[in-house]
């Protein structure tokens, strides 16, 4: 079950990154703070990479 949740969150994180390219915004808001759009994309990309890495490690173990 945990592997499935990780996979879903990783896919959502990738979706957020791809969706951020559709707008022409230079800044976005996260947790009430205004961030440069590239920092926002970097944060979500790192989240997605870490989640997929963790998923692949768990898949190899089981």
N, C-alpha and C positions, 0 to 999 in steps of 0.2 A: 504494500500500500504506500509506503514512504517513497519508493522509487517512482511510482506513478505521480504522486504529488510533486516531486522534484521535477519530473519531466514536464508537467503542466505549467509549473511556474517558469521554467526555462523557456518554454514556447511563448508564454505571455511576455516575458522580458524581451525576447527577440521581436515580438510584435510591437512592443512599445518603441523599440529602436527604429524599426522600419516605418512605423506610423509617424515618428518625429520628422522624417524626411519629407512628408507630404505637405507640411505647413511651411510658411515663409517666416517663421518666428526666429528672432535672434536670441531671445531669452524665454525661459519657461519657469514655472513655479513648482517647487517640490518641498513639501513640509513647511510651506509659508515663506520659503527663501527663493529669491529670484536667482536663477543660474544661467550661465551661458549655455546655449543649446548643445555645444560640443562636449561640455563637461557632463551635461545630463545624459547624452548618448554614451559617453565613456562609462559613466556609472552603471547604466543599465546593461551595457555590453559586458562589463566585468561580472556583473551579477549572473548574466546568462552563461558566460563561459565557466564560471565556478560551479554553477548548478549542473551543467552538462558534464563537466569533469567528474563531479561527485556521483552523478548518475552512472557514468561509464565505469567508475571504480566499483560501485555496488553491483552493477550488472556482471562484472567479471568474477566477483566473489561468489555470487549465487548461481 
